[in-house]
Amino acid sequence: MDKIAICGAGPAGLAMALMLTHAGHDVEMIERFVEPAPVGSGLILQPTGLSVLAELGLYDRIRALGHRIDRLWGTDIGSGRAVLDVRYDAGPGGRFGLAVQRSALFSALHDAVVEARIPILSGRAVCDVRDIAGKPILELADGEQAGPYRLVIDASGARSQLMSRLCHDESTQELAYGAFWATLDAAAMPHEPNALVQRYDKANVMIGVLPVGRLAPEGRDKIAFFWSQKVAEADNVMAAGLDAWKTRIVGYWPETAALLGEIAGWDQLTLARYQHRTLRRPARGRVVFIGDAAHCTSPQLGQGANMALLDAAALARSLREEPDLDAAIAGYCRARRYHVRLFQLLSRMFTPFYQGDSAALAFMRDQVVSTLARIPPAPRLLASIVAGTLLDPFASAGVAEHAWARD
Ligand SMILES: Cc1cc2nc3c(=O)[nH]c(=O)nc-3n(C[C@H](O)[C@H](O)[C@H](O)COP(=O)(O)OP(=O)(O)OC[C@H]3O[C@@H](n4cnc5c(N)ncnc54)[C@H](O)[C@@H]3O)c2cc1C
C-alpha cells in the first residue's frame, strides 16, 4: 500500500502521524526544520485538545508538566474593573484548561512519534504538489521530489505553501495586531495560581501573564508573558529601546517589573503575527488540510492547537470508517465543518474587542459586555466557548471526552 505523507511536524502533524500509525497506515512526515522544534511560548490546552491527547495515551505526561487553568480574568487598567471573567466551572463536568510550554506539548508528541519509529524527513521544505487527483507527488525546496503518495495531509501551519498553491480562491486576512511573547521564570512575579490574567487599556493595550508549567518534572515553573503589539509599529518600538518598552508596561502593571527584569534583549521576545483564514473545504483532490493550514486565527480564544488535534482525530476516524479514500476525505470535511466555522466566527467577532483600534468597541466591552457576561446563562455560555465545547466537538471527531472528575 502507498504511504501517506504528512507535511509539518507541529501539533496537528505529529498527532496525525501517531493516529494513522496506530491504525496500521504507513506514514512519512516531512518537516522543514532540520531539528523539529516548537515555535513560540505557551498555549492553553482546552478540554477538547486534552481529550485527544488522552486518546493518544499522553494525558498523564502533559498533565504532570502543564499548569491547571480554571479562570480567565482581565481587568481594565484605569478603573480596575473586571471586564473578562470566565470560569471553566461555570460549565458542566469539572472541565479545566491546561497551560503548557509549547516545547512540553511538542516533546510529548515528538517522543511518541520517535518511539513509534515514524520516519521524519527533516530539513526538507515542501513547496508544491502535483497529481493531486491521483497519487500526489511533493516538490521539495531542494529540487527533489517525494512520493507518489496515496494521500497528502498538509499540517504545515498558517503559512502553508501547499495551501497557497492549491487554494488561490480562499481569502486570508493579515491581522493588524500580533504580540510580543516571552517565556520567563515564574518565581519572578507573584501571580494568580490557576488563571490567565490580562490587563487592558482600551483595545490597543493588552498585557497577559499565563503560568505554563515546566518542561520536565524536576524543571522550573515558567510564565508566558505577552504584550499585544501592532505589527506595523513593532520596528519603531524596538528602535526606541527595550527600557522604554519595559517602562511603559510597568506603568500599566507595576508587578511585572521583576519579571521584565529577566528580559535582557529583544532576542528573548518573539513577535507573533496572526492571520485569519477558514478554508471553505479543507481538501483539494487527495491533499487534505488540517490544523492552521485549514483554519487560522488570532489566539484570543485559545483554540488553535486544540482544533488542530480535533482535526487529526476526525480525519483518522474518517479514514478508519470509510474504505473509499475520496469518501473518507469528504467525511472529514463534513465532520469538522460546523465546529471549525463556529469558532472561527467567534474568534473573528471577539478579537477586535481585545486587539484593535476601536475605542467604541473597548467602551462596549468595558461597560456593556462585561455586565451582560455576569447574567445567566452567559457565564455557562462563555465557559463552553473557552472550553471549545459550545458545539459538541467530540462526537464528530470520534473522541470520548476525558473523565475530568478524577483530576
Ligand atoms: C502567540 C500564539 C499563542 C497561541 N496560543 C494558543 C492557545 O492558547 N491555545 C491554542 O490552542 N492555540 C494557540 N495558538 C495557536 C496554535 O499555536 C496553533 O493553532 C497550532 O500551533 C497549530 O498547529 P499546526 O500543527 O496546525 O501548525 P504549526 O504549529 O504552525 O506547525 C506547522 C509545522 O509545519 C512546519 N512547516 C511549515 N512550512 C513547512 C513546509 N513548507 N514544509 C515542511 N514543513 C513545514 C513548521 O516548521 C511546523 O513544524 C497560539 C498561537 C500563537 C502564535
The ligand as a Tripos MOL2 file, in Angstrom:
@<TRIPOS>MOLECULE
LIG
   53    58     1     0     0
SMALL
NO_CHARGES

@<TRIPOS>ATOM
      1 C1          1.4160   33.5190   20.1860 C.3       1 LIG1
      2 C2          0.4420   32.4110   19.9780 C.ar      1 LIG1
      3 C3         -0.3400   31.9620   21.0400 C.ar      1 LIG1
      4 C4         -1.2340   30.9070   20.8620 C.ar      1 LIG1
      5 N1         -1.9850   30.4690   21.9130 N.ar      1 LIG1
      6 C5         -2.8040   29.3960   21.7400 C.ar      1 LIG1
      7 C6         -3.5560   28.8330   22.8410 C.ar      1 LIG1
      8 O1         -3.5320   29.3160   23.9780 O.2       1 LIG1
      9 N2         -4.2870   27.7120   22.6060 N.ar      1 LIG1
     10 C7         -4.3270   27.1380   21.3670 C.ar      1 LIG1
     11 O2         -4.9860   26.1100   21.2030 O.2       1 LIG1
     12 N3         -3.6610   27.6580   20.3110 N.ar      1 LIG1
     13 C8         -2.9030   28.7620   20.4730 C.ar      1 LIG1
     14 N4         -2.2230   29.2690   19.4160 N.ar      1 LIG1
     15 C9         -2.4080   28.6780   18.0890 C.3       1 LIG1
     16 C10        -1.6060   27.3950   17.9310 C.3       1 LIG1
     17 O3         -0.2520   27.6380   18.2000 O.3       1 LIG1
     18 C11        -1.7510   26.8770   16.5190 C.3       1 LIG1
     19 O4         -3.1110   26.8260   16.1780 O.3       1 LIG1
     20 C12        -1.1480   25.4690   16.4090 C.3       1 LIG1
     21 O5          0.2360   25.5110   16.6440 O.3       1 LIG1
     22 C13        -1.4330   24.9060   15.0240 C.3       1 LIG1
     23 O6         -0.7880   23.6910   14.9050 O.3       1 LIG1
     24 P1         -0.3650   23.1570   13.4630 P.3       1 LIG1
     25 O7          0.3170   21.8490   13.7220 O.co2     1 LIG1
     26 O8         -1.5180   23.2060   12.5550 O.co2     1 LIG1
     27 O9          0.6730   24.2300   12.8840 O.3       1 LIG1
     28 P2          2.0900   24.6940   13.4300 P.3       1 LIG1
     29 O10         2.1610   24.5920   14.8940 O.co2     1 LIG1
     30 O11         2.3320   26.0200   12.8060 O.co2     1 LIG1
     31 O12         3.1200   23.6280   12.8340 O.3       1 LIG1
     32 C14         3.4180   23.6130   11.4580 C.3       1 LIG1
     33 C15         4.6790   22.7800   11.2340 C.3       1 LIG1
     34 O13         4.9140   22.7080    9.8250 O.3       1 LIG1
     35 C16         6.2580   23.0210    9.5280 C.3       1 LIG1
     36 N5          6.2960   23.6030    8.1790 N.ar      1 LIG1
     37 C17         5.8960   24.8380    7.8100 C.ar      1 LIG1
     38 N6          6.0610   25.0100    6.4820 N.ar      1 LIG1
     39 C18         6.5750   23.8410    6.0080 C.ar      1 LIG1
     40 C19         6.9590   23.3930    4.7100 C.ar      1 LIG1
     41 N7          6.8310   24.2000    3.6360 N.pl3     1 LIG1
     42 N8          7.4430   22.1410    4.5730 N.ar      1 LIG1
     43 C20         7.5730   21.3150    5.6650 C.ar      1 LIG1
     44 N9          7.2300   21.6980    6.9120 N.ar      1 LIG1
     45 C21         6.7300   22.9440    7.0830 C.ar      1 LIG1
     46 C22         6.6510   24.0040   10.6210 C.3       1 LIG1
     47 O14         8.0600   24.0910   10.7760 O.3       1 LIG1
     48 C23         5.9420   23.4050   11.8290 C.3       1 LIG1
     49 O15         6.7300   22.4090   12.4370 O.3       1 LIG1
     50 C24        -1.3520   30.3240   19.5760 C.ar      1 LIG1
     51 C25        -0.5810   30.7920   18.5080 C.ar      1 LIG1
     52 C26         0.2980   31.8220   18.7010 C.ar      1 LIG1
     53 C27         1.1300   32.3150   17.5390 C.3       1 LIG1
@<TRIPOS>BOND
     1     1     2 1
     2     2     3 ar
     3     2    52 ar
     4     3     4 ar
     5     4     5 ar
     6     4    50 ar
     7     5     6 ar
     8     6     7 ar
     9     6    13 1
    10     7     8 2
    11     7     9 ar
    12     9    10 ar
    13    10    11 2
    14    10    12 ar
    15    12    13 ar
    16    13    14 ar
    17    14    15 1
    18    14    50 ar
    19    15    16 1
    20    16    17 1
    21    16    18 1
    22    18    19 1
    23    18    20 1
    24    20    21 1
    25    20    22 1
    26    22    23 1
    27    23    24 1
    28    24    25 2
    29    24    26 1
    30    24    27 1
    31    27    28 1
    32    28    29 2
    33    28    30 1
    34    28    31 1
    35    31    32 1
    36    32    33 1
    37    33    34 1
    38    33    48 1
    39    34    35 1
    40    35    36 1
    41    35    46 1
    42    36    37 ar
    43    36    45 ar
    44    37    38 ar
    45    38    39 ar
    46    39    40 ar
    47    39    45 ar
    48    40    41 1
    49    40    42 ar
    50    42    43 ar
    51    43    44 ar
    52    44    45 ar
    53    46    47 1
    54    46    48 1
    55    48    49 1
    56    50    51 ar
    57    51    52 ar
    58    52    53 1
@<TRIPOS>SUBSTRUCTURE
     1 LIG1         1 GROUP 0 **** ****
